[in-house]
Amino acid sequence: MPSRYCQTIEAFEIGNELDLHCNNANSPTSAEWAKHHWQWFLSPMQVQTFVNGYGPFLATAAAAIRSAFPQAQIITYGNSLPAATPLIAALAEARDVNGKSIDYTQWVDGYGTHLYPVADTTFDMIADATGMLRNAAAHFPHLDKKTFWITEWNPSSSSWWNGKRRYFQYDAQGQSAGDLNKADARGRTPAMNRAGAIQAFNRDVVATLRTAQKPVNISHVFFYAYDSAGPSPKCSGVKYSWAKNGQALQNLCVDGVIDPTTGALLADVAAAVAGTGAK
């Protein structure tokens, strides 16, 4: 299909968030992760279950892709949990049925990772995202030759599943009456809207880690949104300037780059995601 339309494919990500279900073996389930407060608890047998399932699958998929798209990069599944990074490390220390060492990461060019910081200030968002990437860099093998691909990230979407209120629903005074996050209590970052927080992430997380004394080799960054189809109690304080049928929208979270009343791009958010100034 791509060759038919004179298109190329830059990369393939093999799987999605398999750390939550370990290659659909339910070992462990996401409920078990939650029970352990999203901290590492897997037994050696559970790790082996993951390696035995995902490793051969990854190798087979990579071989098939390279035969058809030799220039495309191969990326591991997007790792969703910082605590699960040892699963990727285990792929480099596997053994086959004869006990021979095998490094499944030899088939990939990079590692997928998902970042959804849990933070209602920009300062904490930067610290959380930086910590997650540094933690992954400490576990992922061969990072002198391979890259990180941030295949999902959003500064606000984690509020959908962590039980917290929407981060961007305050005014400049910290009251629930706007679309800003909170200012840092020690004055390190002001209250920002989503566009400002995204720009801060690009500058203070991605660019800073790429150029640090001990750099993290970050390649591509993809913005991902969980927009609701309707009002949510988490968004009770959100007040946008948009109006539909003459009435201002309320109690609606928007995490993406689309104005829900018109279908048009939100210029400031889209520009921040693209790494440019607002037009």
C-alpha positions as a printed NumPy array, in Angstrom:
array([[  0.   ,   0.   ,   0.   ],
       [  2.683,   2.628,   0.855],
       [  4.645,   1.878,  -2.334],
       [  1.455,   2.103,  -4.382],
       [  0.999,   5.694,  -3.262],
       [  4.726,   6.562,  -3.371],
       [  4.866,   6.848,   0.397],
       [  7.479,   5.625,   2.849],
       [  7.095,   4.374,   6.401],
       [  9.652,   5.711,   8.832],
       [  9.06 ,   3.331,  11.706],
       [  6.96 ,   0.482,  13.091],
       [  6.071,   0.158,  16.767],
       [  5.652,  -3.515,  17.663],
       [  2.8  ,  -3.723,  20.161],
       [  1.201,  -1.294,  22.56 ],
       [  1.54 ,  -1.096,  26.354],
       [  2.244,  -4.799,  26.684],
       [  3.682,  -4.163,  30.144],
       [  0.082,  -3.896,  31.353],
       [ -0.785,  -7.436,  30.272],
       [  2.588,  -8.977,  29.423],
       [  1.778, -10.01 ,  25.869],
       [ -1.851, -10.751,  26.691],
       [ -0.819, -13.498,  29.1  ],
       [ -2.523, -11.628,  31.95 ],
       [  0.691, -11.889,  33.878],
       [  0.076,  -9.493,  35.49 ],
       [ -3.204,  -7.691,  34.834],
       [ -3.57 ,  -3.945,  35.134],
       [ -5.656,  -4.581,  38.263],
       [ -2.633,  -6.276,  39.864],
       [ -0.452,  -3.266,  39.003],
       [ -3.03 ,  -1.025,  40.66 ],
       [ -3.104,  -3.258,  43.744],
       [  0.666,  -2.763,  44.061],
       [  0.329,   1.005,  43.54 ],
       [  1.981,   0.76 ,  40.121],
       [  5.308,  -0.289,  41.626],
       [  7.449,  -3.205,  40.433],
       [  6.356,  -6.531,  41.927],
       [  6.772,  -9.092,  39.142],
       [  8.277, -12.475,  39.941],
       [ 11.034, -13.992,  37.784],
       [  8.416, -16.354,  36.352],
       [  6.216, -13.444,  35.289],
       [  9.185, -11.733,  33.652],
       [  9.994, -14.951,  31.827],
       [  6.388, -15.215,  30.662],
       [  6.726, -11.777,  29.118],
       [ 10.086, -12.512,  27.47 ],
       [  8.924, -15.876,  26.089],
       [  5.87 , -14.249,  24.571],
       [  7.072, -10.894,  23.342],
       [ 10.662, -11.741,  22.375],
       [  9.906, -14.224,  19.549],
       [  6.964, -12.101,  18.425],
       [  9.233,  -9.054,  18.191],
       [ 11.932, -10.942,  16.284],
       [  9.438, -12.417,  13.812],
       [  7.701,  -9.086,  13.222],
       [ 11.014,  -7.26 ,  12.775],
       [ 12.257,  -9.796,  10.221],
       [  9.037,  -9.544,   8.199],
       [  9.072,  -5.753,   8.258],
       [ 12.715,  -5.456,   7.261],
       [ 12.133,  -7.707,   4.267],
       [  9.496,  -5.291,   2.942],
       [ 10.683,  -1.98 ,   4.4  ],
       [ 14.451,  -2.252,   4.899],
       [ 14.849,   1.451,   5.72 ],
       [ 12.132,   1.545,   8.392],
       [ 13.082,   1.647,  12.037],
       [ 11.742,  -0.957,  14.46 ],
       [ 10.519,   0.299,  17.832],
       [  9.423,  -1.796,  20.811],
       [  5.905,  -1.5  ,  22.174],
       [  5.169,   1.73 ,  23.998],
       [  6.001,   1.078,  27.648],
       [  3.257,   2.607,  29.791],
       [  4.584,   2.208,  33.334],
       [  7.9  ,   3.593,  34.609],
       [  8.018,   0.676,  37.054],
       [  7.868,  -1.826,  34.174],
       [ 11.096,  -0.748,  32.466],
       [ 12.926,  -3.889,  33.72 ],
       [ 10.796,  -5.87 ,  31.259],
       [ 12.644,  -4.205,  28.373],
       [ 15.967,  -4.899,  30.051],
       [ 14.979,  -8.57 ,  30.345],
       [ 14.656,  -8.809,  26.562],
       [ 18.421,  -8.345,  26.313],
       [ 19.134, -11.178,  28.759],
       [ 16.925, -13.97 ,  27.434],
       [ 17.784, -17.611,  26.813],
       [ 16.422, -19.915,  24.165],
       [ 15.182, -23.471,  24.72 ],
       [ 18.775, -24.728,  24.656],
       [ 19.914, -22.28 ,  27.29 ],
       [ 21.801, -20.122,  24.794],
       [ 21.85 , -16.38 ,  25.483],
       [ 19.79 , -14.269,  23.138],
       [ 19.377, -10.487,  23.01 ],
       [ 16.   ,  -9.665,  21.48 ],
       [ 16.82 ,  -5.951,  21.445],
       [ 19.211,  -6.631,  18.572],
       [ 16.148,  -6.483,  16.287],
       [ 15.112,  -2.97 ,  17.286],
       [ 16.379,   0.522,  16.601],
       [ 14.624,   2.159,  19.514],
       [ 12.322,   1.848,  22.505],
       [  8.763,   3.131,  22.716],
       [  7.648,   4.878,  25.872],
       [  4.478,   6.656,  26.978],
       [  4.542,   9.716,  29.225],
       [  1.507,  10.934,  31.126],
       [  2.847,  13.013,  34.034],
       [  0.688,  13.263,  37.134],
       [  1.056,  16.928,  38.016],
       [ -1.116,  20.018,  38.383],
       [  1.86 ,  22.409,  38.097],
       [  4.259,  22.757,  35.191],
       [  7.228,  22.393,  37.532],
       [  6.004,  19.015,  38.784],
       [  5.132,  17.939,  35.233],
       [  8.696,  18.654,  34.107],
       [ 10.161,  16.846,  37.124],
       [  7.858,  13.833,  36.689],
       [  8.506,  13.452,  32.954],
       [ 12.255,  13.932,  33.4  ],
       [ 12.307,  11.33 ,  36.156],
       [ 10.395,   8.8  ,  34.054],
       [ 12.801,   9.199,  31.135],
       [ 15.882,   9.045,  33.359],
       [ 14.512,   5.903,  35.008],
       [ 13.948,   4.284,  31.628],
       [ 17.434,   5.286,  30.474],
       [ 18.869,   3.513,  33.512],
       [ 17.212,   0.224,  32.48 ],
       [ 16.947,   0.163,  28.694],
       [ 19.981,  -1.557,  27.13 ],
       [ 22.336,  -0.257,  24.436],
       [ 21.129,   3.337,  24.552],
       [ 24.421,   4.455,  23.046],
       [ 23.169,   2.83 ,  19.831],
       [ 19.395,   3.051,  20.179],
       [ 16.884,   5.842,  20.702],
       [ 13.821,   6.663,  22.759],
       [ 10.605,   7.236,  20.857],
       [  7.974,   8.979,  22.986],
       [  5.033,   7.502,  21.115],
       [  2.397,   8.96 ,  23.447],
       [  2.525,  11.976,  25.719],
       [  0.104,  14.565,  27.07 ],
       [  0.393,  16.929,  30.055],
       [ -3.202,  16.393,  31.172],
       [ -4.547,  12.998,  30.116],
       [ -3.426,  11.083,  33.2  ],
       [ -6.23 ,  12.763,  35.154],
       [ -8.653,  10.498,  33.301],
       [ -7.538,   7.389,  35.183],
       [ -5.72 ,   8.519,  38.338],
       [ -8.703,   9.817,  40.298],
       [ -7.513,  13.439,  40.23 ],
       [ -9.341,  16.478,  38.931],
       [ -8.528,  18.052,  35.607],
       [ -5.147,  19.848,  35.887],
       [ -6.065,  22.738,  33.575],
       [ -9.185,  24.27 ,  35.116],
       [ -7.954,  27.193,  37.196],
       [ -7.563,  30.921,  36.773],
       [ -4.415,  32.924,  37.542],
       [ -5.37 ,  33.022,  41.226],
       [ -5.728,  29.24 ,  41.457],
       [ -9.51 ,  29.269,  41.594],
       [-11.661,  26.852,  39.579],
       [-12.714,  29.202,  36.832],
       [-10.424,  28.835,  33.841],
       [ -8.14 ,  26.672,  31.712],
       [ -4.775,  27.079,  33.475],
       [ -2.871,  24.659,  35.675],
       [ -1.644,  25.816,  39.073],
       [  1.358,  28.017,  39.726],
       [  4.19 ,  26.351,  41.625],
       [  3.94 ,  27.295,  45.306],
       [  7.63 ,  28.31 ,  45.349],
       [  7.335,  30.438,  42.24 ],
       [  9.395,  28.176,  39.977],
       [  6.742,  28.058,  37.25 ],
       [  3.661,  30.244,  36.778],
       [  0.173,  29.015,  36.021],
       [  0.058,  27.968,  32.358],
       [ -2.467,  26.86 ,  29.802],
       [ -1.9  ,  23.637,  27.871],
       [  0.072,  25.351,  25.111],
       [  2.482,  26.83 ,  27.654],
       [  2.921,  23.489,  29.419],
       [  3.603,  21.715,  26.113],
       [  6.227,  24.314,  25.196],
       [  7.836,  23.858,  28.613],
       [  7.941,  20.083,  28.063],
       [  9.605,  20.49 ,  24.661],
       [ 12.182,  22.882,  26.085],
       [ 12.805,  21.722,  29.656],
       [ 12.375,  17.968,  29.232],
       [ 13.099,  16.904,  25.652],
       [ 15.666,  19.524,  24.621],
       [ 17.34 ,  19.537,  28.041],
       [ 17.753,  15.749,  28.156],
       [ 19.027,  15.635,  24.592],
       [ 21.818,  18.083,  25.419],
       [ 22.561,  17.091,  29.038],
       [ 26.044,  16.063,  30.164],
       [ 24.681,  12.515,  30.236],
       [ 22.202,  12.855,  27.371],
       [ 19.113,  10.772,  26.815],
       [ 18.882,   9.901,  23.135],
       [ 15.293,  11.027,  22.455],
       [ 14.132,  10.674,  18.868],
       [ 10.517,  11.402,  17.894],
       [  7.799,  12.77 ,  20.2  ],
       [  4.102,  12.112,  19.502],
       [  1.271,  13.999,  21.191],
       [ -1.729,  11.814,  22.115],
       [ -5.096,  12.966,  23.415],
       [ -7.961,  11.387,  25.365],
       [-10.833,  13.751,  24.601],
       [-14.168,  13.038,  26.236],
       [-17.365,  12.874,  24.236],
       [-19.25 ,  14.88 ,  26.806],
       [-19.142,  16.623,  30.189],
       [-17.228,  15.052,  33.066],
       [-17.253,  15.714,  36.837],
       [-13.453,  15.984,  36.619],
       [-13.899,  19.097,  34.509],
       [-16.45 ,  20.933,  36.646],
       [-14.309,  24.076,  36.82 ],
       [-13.212,  24.268,  33.194],
       [-14.398,  27.401,  31.405],
       [-13.53 ,  27.87 ,  27.743],
       [-14.238,  30.894,  25.585],
       [-15.888,  28.686,  22.959],
       [-19.623,  28.652,  22.584],
       [-21.99 ,  26.266,  20.845],
       [-25.529,  27.275,  19.951],
       [-24.949,  30.476,  21.867],
       [-24.019,  28.741,  25.123],
       [-20.525,  28.548,  26.592],
       [-19.111,  25.062,  26.979],
       [-18.718,  23.943,  30.573],
       [-17.64 ,  20.739,  32.337],
       [-15.9  ,  19.51 ,  29.172],
       [-12.23 ,  18.46 ,  29.099],
       [-10.304,  18.956,  25.868],
       [ -6.878,  17.3  ,  25.785],
       [ -6.265,  17.421,  22.039],
       [ -5.709,  20.061,  19.381],
       [ -9.264,  20.383,  18.015],
       [-11.913,  22.977,  18.906],
       [-14.957,  20.755,  19.588],
       [-17.376,  23.47 ,  18.451],
       [-15.893,  23.979,  14.981],
       [-13.521,  21.088,  14.281],
       [-10.751,  23.618,  13.639],
       [ -7.254,  23.403,  15.084],
       [ -6.601,  25.165,  18.366],
       [ -3.825,  27.368,  16.997],
       [ -1.834,  27.825,  20.197],
       [ -1.904,  24.134,  21.19 ],
       [ -1.186,  22.915,  17.664],
       [  1.755,  25.307,  17.363],
       [  3.144,  24.152,  20.721],
       [  2.87 ,  20.507,  19.697],
       [  4.637,  21.301,  16.414],
       [  7.38 ,  23.116,  18.31 ],
       [  6.634,  26.528,  16.837],
       [  5.215,  29.765,  18.152],
       [  1.495,  30.369,  18.029],
       [  0.296,  31.767,  14.683]])
